């Protein structure tokens, strides 16, 4: 079985970070999202991947190559315009061939291993008990997702972002299709947003009598399409990390799961795990964590940072930050009074690559930054 891995799309919900990189290459715990997915596939029975790319295809091909690093064989197919998830099925038909395949959205992460799911579908498909399979996950806000309505062990209806959902089972961005999906995509018309929706194609399969099953995902599942979801996914990934200290701690305190990269120096600071710090960083007079990842060559001084993502080569000084994402080579600082002297009012910043922000302290009964 082959995997159809979708890495196109413009990632508009992740602006400004996707101005300079594909969303699939955004790093979580200092590793691109796409690499996690390829690692999932590498320990599954799948060895051939058809990867859909868009305008950022050159960056993805440069990062991934032919897949040899993961023991995979990757074929690239370009989608010149984002015409919908179902459209990718048509343009990949020749590369996929007339066999069942798995479709995986390239910005989705999950806890459950894929091997058992793949083998279960393959067995049921070969024995004629199942034509298609969708993975679902219970969510609190189903109107934001494609939703599956079920009856027994089958899916009886799917609808994209329903205003009044009759189910809380969101389609989790991983599907198993028979070759009948090609006919269903050809049967549907573009939606109001001008795209061929995969939910419409699945509904056509159901209408034509195909047996569409479902499986509830165990553990967590994250659609990393927004800054909030990126931070939430990172929290889950950090919980899985192991303690590993290769840098140096001077007059510092570390609790919980800490990863400290080569040639990184932490001085007069407190690390509250889980925290992942890359190589070549300089940390001084800071309180870091929990749920924080710091890229390579980052400098932090007189600061408190938690539940955030700091990309390589950024600088933070004299600030308290939470739920923030700072792009590569960005600068965030505040003028006096210093962080150690002033009351701490955490800020939330979303800074794209090469951005610079300096907050001005305004004195009064309370010191605040503006």
C-alpha positions as CSV (number, residue, x, y, z in Angstrom):
1,X,0.0,0.0,0.0
2,X,1.2,3.5,-0.8
3,X,0.6,6.7,1.1
4,X,-0.6,9.9,-0.4
5,X,0.9,12.6,1.7
6,X,-0.5,16.1,1.2
7,X,2.1,18.9,1.7
8,X,0.6,21.6,-0.5
9,X,-1.6,24.5,0.7
10,X,-0.5,28.0,1.6
11,X,-0.9,27.8,5.4
12,X,-2.7,31.2,5.7
13,X,-3.8,30.5,9.3
14,X,-0.2,30.3,10.3
15,X,0.9,33.7,9.0
16,X,3.4,35.2,9.5
17,X,5.4,32.0,9.9
18,X,4.4,30.5,6.6
19,X,5.6,33.6,4.7
20,X,9.1,32.0,4.9
21,X,8.5,28.3,5.2
22,X,5.9,25.6,4.4
23,X,3.8,24.8,7.4
24,X,4.9,21.2,7.2
25,X,8.5,22.3,7.9
26,X,7.6,24.3,11.0
27,X,9.6,22.9,13.9
28,X,8.0,21.4,17.0
29,X,10.5,20.4,19.7
30,X,13.2,21.4,17.2
31,X,12.0,19.0,14.5
32,X,9.8,19.7,11.5
33,X,6.2,18.5,11.6
34,X,6.7,16.6,8.4
35,X,9.6,14.6,9.9
36,X,7.4,13.3,12.6
37,X,5.0,12.0,10.0
38,X,7.7,10.4,7.9
39,X,8.9,8.7,11.1
40,X,5.4,7.4,11.7
41,X,5.4,5.9,8.2
42,X,8.9,4.5,8.5
43,X,7.8,2.1,11.3
44,X,4.7,1.1,9.4
45,X,4.3,-1.4,6.5
46,X,4.2,1.5,4.0
47,X,7.4,2.1,2.0
48,X,6.2,4.2,-1.0
49,X,4.9,7.7,-0.6
50,X,3.4,10.0,-3.2
51,X,3.9,13.6,-1.8
52,X,1.7,16.5,-3.1
53,X,3.5,19.8,-3.0
54,X,2.5,23.3,-4.0
55,X,4.3,26.6,-4.3
56,X,6.7,25.6,-1.5
57,X,7.6,22.3,-3.1
58,X,11.3,23.2,-3.7
59,X,11.8,23.8,0.1
60,X,10.1,20.5,0.9
61,X,12.1,18.5,-1.6
62,X,15.3,20.1,-0.3
63,X,14.5,19.1,3.2
64,X,13.2,15.6,2.5
65,X,14.9,14.4,-0.6
66,X,14.0,11.0,-1.9
67,X,13.0,9.6,1.5
68,X,16.0,7.4,1.9
69,X,16.8,8.8,5.3
70,X,13.5,7.2,6.6
71,X,13.7,4.0,4.4
72,X,11.0,5.4,2.2
73,X,10.7,6.0,-1.6
74,X,9.1,9.3,-2.2
75,X,7.6,10.5,-5.5
76,X,6.6,14.2,-5.8
77,X,3.5,15.4,-7.6
78,X,2.9,19.2,-7.9
79,X,-0.4,20.8,-7.3
80,X,-0.1,24.2,-9.1
81,X,-3.2,25.6,-7.4
82,X,-4.9,24.7,-4.1
83,X,-8.0,23.2,-5.7
84,X,-9.0,21.0,-2.7
85,X,-8.0,17.8,-1.0
86,X,-10.0,15.7,-3.4
87,X,-8.3,17.3,-6.4
88,X,-5.0,15.9,-5.1
89,X,-6.4,12.4,-5.5
90,X,-6.9,13.0,-9.2
91,X,-3.5,14.4,-9.9
92,X,-1.9,11.5,-8.0
93,X,-3.9,8.8,-9.7
94,X,-1.1,7.7,-12.1
95,X,1.5,7.6,-9.3
96,X,-0.8,5.7,-6.9
97,X,-2.0,3.1,-9.4
98,X,-5.1,1.0,-9.2
99,X,-4.6,-0.1,-5.6
100,X,-6.0,0.9,-2.2
101,X,-4.0,3.7,-0.6
102,X,-3.7,5.8,2.6
103,X,-4.2,9.6,2.4
104,X,-2.5,11.6,5.1
105,X,-2.8,15.4,5.6
106,X,0.8,16.7,6.2
107,X,0.0,18.9,9.1
108,X,-1.7,16.3,11.4
109,X,0.1,14.6,14.3
110,X,-1.2,11.8,16.4
111,X,-0.1,9.6,19.3
112,X,-1.4,6.2,18.1
113,X,1.0,4.2,15.9
114,X,-0.1,3.6,12.3
115,X,1.0,0.0,11.9
116,X,-2.0,-1.7,13.5
117,X,-4.5,0.7,11.7
118,X,-2.9,0.0,8.3
119,X,-2.8,-3.8,8.8
120,X,-6.4,-3.9,10.1
121,X,-7.7,-2.0,7.0
122,X,-5.6,-4.1,4.6
123,X,-6.9,-7.3,6.1
124,X,-10.6,-6.2,6.0
125,X,-10.2,-4.7,2.5
126,X,-8.7,-7.9,1.2
127,X,-11.5,-10.0,2.7
128,X,-14.2,-7.8,1.2
129,X,-15.6,-6.5,4.5
130,X,-14.5,-2.9,4.0
131,X,-14.0,-0.6,1.0
132,X,-12.8,2.6,2.8
133,X,-11.9,3.6,6.3
134,X,-11.7,7.0,8.0
135,X,-10.1,7.9,11.3
136,X,-12.1,10.0,13.6
137,X,-11.5,11.8,16.9
138,X,-14.0,13.2,19.4
139,X,-13.7,17.0,19.5
140,X,-15.5,19.8,21.5
141,X,-15.9,22.1,18.5
142,X,-17.0,19.8,15.5
143,X,-18.2,22.7,13.4
144,X,-14.6,23.5,12.7
145,X,-14.0,20.1,11.0
146,X,-15.3,17.6,8.6
147,X,-17.7,15.5,10.7
148,X,-18.7,11.8,10.4
149,X,-22.1,10.5,11.4
150,X,-22.1,6.8,12.2
151,X,-24.4,3.9,12.5
152,X,-23.0,0.7,14.0
153,X,-19.6,0.1,12.4
154,X,-20.2,2.3,9.4
155,X,-20.1,5.9,8.4
156,X,-23.5,6.9,7.0
157,X,-22.9,10.6,6.3
158,X,-20.0,13.1,6.3
159,X,-20.3,16.9,6.1
160,X,-17.7,19.7,6.0
161,X,-17.8,22.2,8.9
162,X,-21.5,21.8,9.7
163,X,-23.3,24.7,11.4
164,X,-25.3,22.4,13.5
165,X,-23.3,19.2,13.8
166,X,-25.1,16.0,14.7
167,X,-21.9,14.3,15.7
168,X,-18.7,15.2,17.6
169,X,-16.5,12.8,15.5
170,X,-14.1,14.9,13.5
171,X,-12.4,13.4,10.5
172,X,-8.8,13.2,11.6
173,X,-7.0,13.8,8.3
174,X,-6.1,10.2,7.6
175,X,-8.2,8.1,5.2
176,X,-7.9,4.7,3.5
177,X,-9.4,4.6,0.0
178,X,-10.1,2.0,-2.6
179,X,-9.7,2.9,-6.3
180,X,-13.4,3.8,-6.3
181,X,-12.4,7.2,-4.9
182,X,-11.2,8.3,-8.3
183,X,-14.7,7.9,-9.7
184,X,-16.2,9.7,-6.7
185,X,-14.0,12.7,-7.1
186,X,-15.0,12.9,-10.8
187,X,-18.6,12.8,-9.7
188,X,-18.5,15.9,-7.4
189,X,-18.4,19.6,-8.1
190,X,-16.4,22.4,-6.5
191,X,-17.8,23.7,-3.2
192,X,-18.7,27.3,-2.5
193,X,-15.0,28.0,-1.8
194,X,-14.0,26.7,-5.2
195,X,-12.5,23.4,-4.1
196,X,-13.1,19.7,-4.5
197,X,-13.9,18.6,-1.0
198,X,-12.8,15.2,0.2
199,X,-15.9,15.0,2.4
200,X,-18.1,15.3,-0.7
201,X,-16.1,12.5,-2.4
202,X,-16.6,10.3,0.7
203,X,-20.3,11.0,0.7
204,X,-20.4,10.0,-2.9
205,X,-18.8,6.7,-2.0
206,X,-21.5,6.1,0.6
207,X,-24.2,7.1,-1.8
208,X,-22.9,4.5,-4.3
209,X,-23.0,1.7,-1.8
210,X,-19.4,1.5,-0.8
211,X,-18.7,0.3,2.8
212,X,-17.0,3.1,4.6
213,X,-15.9,2.2,8.1
214,X,-14.3,4.2,10.9
215,X,-11.9,3.9,13.7
216,X,-11.7,6.1,16.7
217,X,-8.1,7.3,17.4
218,X,-6.6,6.4,20.7
219,X,-4.7,9.1,22.5
220,X,-4.2,12.7,21.3
221,X,-4.6,14.1,17.7
222,X,-3.6,17.5,16.6
223,X,-4.4,19.5,13.4
224,X,-1.5,21.9,13.6
225,X,-3.1,24.6,11.3
226,X,-3.0,27.5,13.8
227,X,-0.6,29.0,16.3
228,X,-2.8,27.8,19.2
229,X,-2.7,24.2,17.8
230,X,1.1,24.4,17.3
231,X,1.6,25.2,20.9
232,X,-0.9,22.5,22.0
233,X,0.8,19.9,19.8
234,X,4.2,20.9,21.2
235,X,2.9,20.4,24.7
236,X,2.0,16.8,23.8
237,X,5.3,16.1,22.1
238,X,7.4,17.5,25.0
239,X,5.7,15.1,27.4
240,X,7.2,12.3,25.3
241,X,10.8,13.6,25.4
242,X,13.5,12.1,27.6
243,X,15.9,13.9,29.8
244,X,19.3,14.6,28.0
245,X,21.8,17.2,29.1
246,X,24.8,17.7,26.8
247,X,25.3,21.4,27.6
248,X,26.5,23.0,30.8
249,X,24.6,24.3,33.8
250,X,26.3,26.9,36.1
251,X,24.6,28.0,39.3
252,X,21.3,26.8,37.8
253,X,18.4,24.6,38.9
254,X,16.7,22.0,36.6
255,X,13.6,20.1,37.3
256,X,11.6,17.7,35.2
257,X,12.4,16.5,31.7
258,X,15.2,18.8,30.3
259,X,17.0,18.5,27.0
260,X,20.0,20.8,26.7
261,X,21.9,20.7,23.4
262,X,25.7,20.6,22.7
263,X,27.6,23.8,23.6
264,X,24.6,25.4,25.3
265,X,25.3,27.3,28.5
266,X,22.8,28.0,31.2
267,X,23.8,30.4,33.9
268,X,22.0,31.5,37.1
269,X,18.7,30.2,35.8
270,X,15.9,27.8,36.5
271,X,14.7,25.3,34.0
272,X,11.2,23.9,34.7
273,X,10.6,20.9,32.4
274,X,9.5,19.8,30.1
275,X,11.9,22.1,28.2
276,X,13.9,21.4,25.0
277,X,16.9,23.7,24.3
278,X,18.9,23.4,21.1
279,X,22.7,23.7,20.6
280,X,24.8,26.7,21.0
281,X,22.3,28.7,23.2
282,X,23.2,31.2,25.9
283,X,20.8,31.5,28.8
284,X,21.4,33.8,31.7
285,X,19.3,35.1,34.7
286,X,16.2,33.4,33.3
287,X,13.3,31.2,34.3
288,X,12.3,28.9,31.4
289,X,9.4,26.5,31.1
290,X,7.4,24.5,31.4
291,X,6.4,23.4,27.8
292,X,9.0,25.4,26.0
293,X,11.2,24.6,23.0
294,X,14.2,26.8,22.1
295,X,16.0,26.4,18.8
296,X,19.8,26.5,18.2
297,X,21.9,29.6,19.0
298,X,19.2,31.4,20.9
299,X,20.1,34.0,23.5
300,X,17.9,34.7,26.5
301,X,18.7,37.0,29.4
302,X,16.8,38.4,32.3
303,X,13.6,36.8,31.1
304,X,10.8,34.4,32.0
305,X,9.5,32.3,29.1
306,X,6.9,29.4,29.3
307,X,4.6,27.5,26.9
308,X,6.3,29.0,23.9
309,X,8.3,28.2,20.7
310,X,11.6,30.1,20.1
311,X,13.1,29.4,16.6
312,X,16.8,29.5,15.9
313,X,18.9,32.6,16.4
314,X,16.3,34.7,18.1
315,X,17.0,36.9,21.1
316,X,14.9,37.6,24.2
317,X,15.8,40.1,26.9
318,X,14.1,41.7,29.9
319,X,10.7,40.1,29.2
320,X,8.1,37.7,30.5
321,X,6.5,35.7,27.7
322,X,3.8,33.0,27.5
323,X,2.0,31.3,24.7
324,X,4.4,33.0,22.2
325,X,6.1,32.0,18.9
326,X,9.2,33.8,17.9
327,X,10.5,33.3,14.3
328,X,14.1,32.9,13.3
329,X,16.5,35.8,14.0
330,X,13.7,37.7,15.7
331,X,14.3,40.1,18.6
332,X,12.1,40.8,21.6
333,X,13.1,43.0,24.5
334,X,12.0,45.7,26.9
335,X,13.6,48.9,28.2
336,X,14.1,49.5,31.9
337,X,13.0,48.8,34.5
338,X,14.6,45.4,34.0
339,X,12.8,42.1,34.3
340,X,14.3,41.5,37.7
341,X,13.2,44.9,39.0
342,X,9.7,45.2,37.6
343,X,6.5,43.3,38.3
344,X,6.0,40.6,35.7
345,X,3.2,40.9,33.3
346,X,3.5,38.1,30.7
347,X,3.1,39.0,27.1
348,X,2.0,36.9,24.2
349,X,4.0,37.6,21.0
350,X,3.7,36.1,17.5
351,X,6.8,37.3,15.6
352,X,7.7,36.2,12.1
353,X,11.3,35.7,11.0
354,X,13.6,38.7,11.2
355,X,11.1,40.7,13.3
356,X,12.1,43.1,16.1
357,X,10.0,44.4,19.0
358,X,11.1,46.6,21.8
359,X,8.5,47.3,24.5
360,X,8.6,50.6,26.4
361,X,8.1,50.6,30.2
362,X,5.7,53.1,31.5
363,X,6.0,54.0,35.2
364,X,3.1,54.7,37.5
365,X,1.5,53.0,40.4
366,X,2.2,49.8,38.5
367,X,4.9,49.3,35.8
368,X,3.5,48.0,32.6
369,X,5.0,47.6,29.1
370,X,3.4,49.0,26.0
